[in-house]
Structure formats: structure tokens, C-alpha cells
Amino acid sequence: MYVDKRGNPLPPMWIANRDGKGIEYEGWQRLAFAIFYLSWSRIPYVTIDRAAAEDFYFETFAVPEGAEDDSTTHVRWSKFGTTVWSDIKVYPALEVALRGNEIELPPATPPQSPFYDPTPGELFNRLDRELRRAESRLLTGLWFLHQAAYRSAYRSNYAEDIQNICSAFEAILDVKERGDSAKQVSERLKKLFRRLSPSPIQAALCKRATPERAEVLDRLGQWVQALYRVRNDYTHGKRVKTYVFGERSIWQDAFEIFRLAANRKMLGIPERRPEWGSMLEKRLMSVSYFDEVVPFLSKKGEWTKVDRKKPEYIAHFKEIIRKSRTLDPQLVESITNLRPLRQALFNTCTKVCRTLEKTDSSKLSSESKAMLVKLYAAYTSCSSGGKLNLDAYIRKIAPRLNFWVPASPMEGRSIALYELVQAFKILTVVYSNFTSPILNTLAEGLEDYGPTVAPAKS
């Protein structure tokens, strides 16, 4: 039935049949959108590999009354009437993915592994129960999501997608009251996202999870207002002036925030939490964190010195490191100037070097002593005529730092040096995204510098 342009059958196509009389249009519709969500939600970013609305649709055919079951004559149903087909060949639209889409089924016995994610299987079971209900606001929300997920710009533009996403939010959050829809969605999303699952560290220490940060929830409220401004302008026939909020695409982030919200509503629990921050915090705060971290680290000041500092300064420095480790480097999509970022990376290396210098050598591991030697050697090899090539220095030392796990503290014992190195790794990824991959110079970074010896401390 489903063929390509040459008439060859398409084996990757899924075909669901129903025996019996009667056409249940809404039943097929609900099934298509539930299956679409199971496949679409597997990939957490808007990419070409993610399932789209064109990949999940249905046609309603029936054998004419009195005809044989294997008859080639079928009746095709539509909203405007019926058409008799003697030879059915359906050509999928150009935007349909012919690679196929995957759905993870719930295993009979869930594996006992910390790496096993039960979310796909639990979503399958929840949607199976939802399909058996006569009415479902959740499935209505997935219908609006499906309408927003077309690849074809002719079928649906960005503003229309946002209009459908807003309707999807209102459906899954069960917004029924008239009035300010943006405010109602904002308040319900804040309540939904306030609860977090334990971080890996909290789980290991058997500690209770902390709630979402207040500034993240405030940012979520601002984002919802920006989302509804686009929706209201489009709905009332006005020109949409901008699709940007916080230097990021409202359209793209809308799908990801909806996925997080829909999964929470269906499963009744928060999503797995990364090592630092939350999924929502990374989505909404990465750009603002980056804009705060880089100016601080790019300036040589008190933070680069190894001496006693006031408690409030140490607290601010710890917050800078936390934000550096929390931000998602892949969500920083534009940089106006690379020089501050390059300087911030160099200053961080300087801080690491000075910390190792000031630490009693008897308390340093052999790996840390070797790292100090490499820092000196990289500085020497990248200097010429009294000038240091910062880009070459960063590329030479970054691979070494990426594989180093220091055990030394800094700022007394207030901060672990490991945390600063982790922040350096995150910022290095951003730097490589806007220059060239640093991992390509891994061999050069690990090369033998020869019998270089660290100079004696003065």
C-alpha cells in the first residue's frame, strides 16, 4: 500500500489495521499522536533525526460492504466524503523520514543497572492506559504538539507552531479558566518544575533533593510571557517582532520545555537530574550564566591570587564555579567576542598553576606534580618574542587538564581544585565550538616535552 515514487513497497512503514465495522476517527487520531510522542520524546533536541508529524499519520480505508476480504477495491474516507479505489497506492509526503523511527517497549523484567532509564517504558504504559479512557486532556495536548512538529514550513510556520505549543501546554496543565492564559500556564509550570529529583551526589549520600532555584522559576515565568507574546501577536494578525528570548530561540526551547513538562505530568515524578543543576536550569540559564562567568574569569583580580580571602568573596567565587559547571556548552549558540573567553581560560590555568605552586610538594600526587611541569612547558613552548600565543597554549594544555583529577583544595579548604578544572572543561567545549575542535590536538597535548623541570619556588 505504501510505496515510493517508483512504486516499490516501503518496508519501514508501520501499518496498523483494525478488523470490524465502523470508523473511529478520533481513536485512530489519538493512537497516532501517542505513538508519535513515544518516538519524538526519545531525542531531547530539535535535530533532523527527531520524529516529525509527517512520520505519523493515518488513512481510513474500508472494504465495501459485501466484498471479499482480499478485494483490491477499497473505500477511502475523508471529511468531505468517500472515494472508491481499485488499486491502493499511497505515496508518503517528501518530508516523511524513510529511515524509520524507534519506540522503546517496556521490558518484562527491568534490568538492575544504575544506567537503565525506565522513562520510555513507563511512558508507553501510561499512554496505553490513557488511550483506554473516553476523554483525555493529555492526549489533546499531544495532538497540539503533533500539529507543531511538522518539518514542512508550508504546513506550519514558526508562529503557528508556537500557537499550537501554547494550546498543548494549556491542555496537559488542565487550564480551563478564562482570563490570562499566560499567567495560568506560568504558575502551573512553576509548580510542576519546583520539585527536583536527587542529584547523583545527593542520592549517594541519601540526602533529600533540594527544590528548583527561585531564579530559575522566575526565568521560566518570563519565558512563558515571551512565548505568549508571540502567540498573541500571531493569533490577532499582528507581525511577530522577535522569536528570541535570552539570546535563544523561543521556538526551539518551547519543544524541550514541553517535553520535560509532559513527561512530569504523565509519570508524576521529576526527570533524572544531571550532576550539576537541573535540565530546566540548563535550558533557560546557560546563556546568562556564560555571560556572567566569562567577564569574571577574564579579569585578573583577587580570584587569581592564592591567599586568604573574605568569606563573601569565596562564596561569590564558588557560585561562579557552580554556574560554569551547570551551563550546557551546546546551548551557547553565539559569542560576540572570543578574546574574553580565551583570556578566561588562560586565567583559569594560571590559577591552577599558582595553587599547585603554593601547595606543599609532599602533599601533591605524582599526577599533580607532572601537571605543574606540563603547565610550565606549555607556557614556554607557546611563547615567542616575549609574547604568549593564548590559543596555542589552551590547545596544548586543555587535553592534559581534561584527563586530570586533582585532589588538592584551594582558597584554604573552601573549594576543591577539581571543581575549577571541571569549570575549565565546560568553557573549553564552548571555545572549541566556535574555533576548531580541541580534541583534534590531543596527541600534540600529550606529547613528551622532554626533561623539563619545574623551577624552584622563590
Number of C-alpha atoms within 10 A of each C-alpha: 14 17 16 16 9 7 12 11 15 14 11 12 18 12 10 9 8 9 6 7 9 8 13 9 14 9 12 17 16 19 18 20 23 24 18 26 25 21 20 23 21 17 13 13 15 15 8 9 13 16 26 24 22 20 22 22 15 13 12 15 19 18 18 14 10 6 11 10 11 8 11 12 18 20 17 17 16 12 6 6 7 12 12 15 14 11 11 16 14 14 16 18 11 11 13 18 19 14 9 13 20 13 16 15 13 15 10 6 6 11 11 7 7 6 7 9 12 13 15 18 16 18 21 19 14 13 19 14 10 18 16 10 9 7 10 14 16 22 23 19 24 26 24 21 27 25 20 26 23 20 18 15 9 7 13 16 14 17 21 17 24 27 23 23 28 24 21 26 26 21 21 20 20 15 15 10 8 7 8 8 17 19 14 18 22 20 15 17 20 18 12 18 22 16 16 21 19 22 20 14 12 14 12 9 10 10 11 12 14 13 12 19 15 11 11 20 21 12 17 23 20 14 20 21 17 19 24 19 17 24 23 17 15 17 13 8 8 11 11 13 9 11 18 15 16 15 12 18 13 20 19 15 18 18 21 19 18 20 19 18 20 21 18 15 15 16 14 10 14 18 19 15 16 15 13 17 20 21 20 20 21 20 19 23 24 24 22 14 21 22 14 14 23 19 13 15 23 18 14 15 10 11 19 18 14 18 12 10 13 7 10 9 12 16 13 12 19 17 13 21 20 19 22 26 24 23 28 24 22 11 15 21 13 12 13 6 8 12 12 16 22 19 20 23 26 20 20 20 22 16 21 23 19 16 20 23 17 12 14 8 12 8 12 16 13 10 12 19 16 14 20 19 18 24 20 16 20 19 18 12 14 16 14 10 5 5 8 14 12 17 16 15 22 22 22 26 24 23 21 16 21 15 9 15 14 20 12 17 16 21 17 11 9 12 17 16 20 18 19 23 23 19 21 23 21 18 24 23 18 21 21 14 16 13 11 12 15 18 15 11 16 16 11 14 22 14 10 10 13 7 8 12 12 15 8 6 6 3
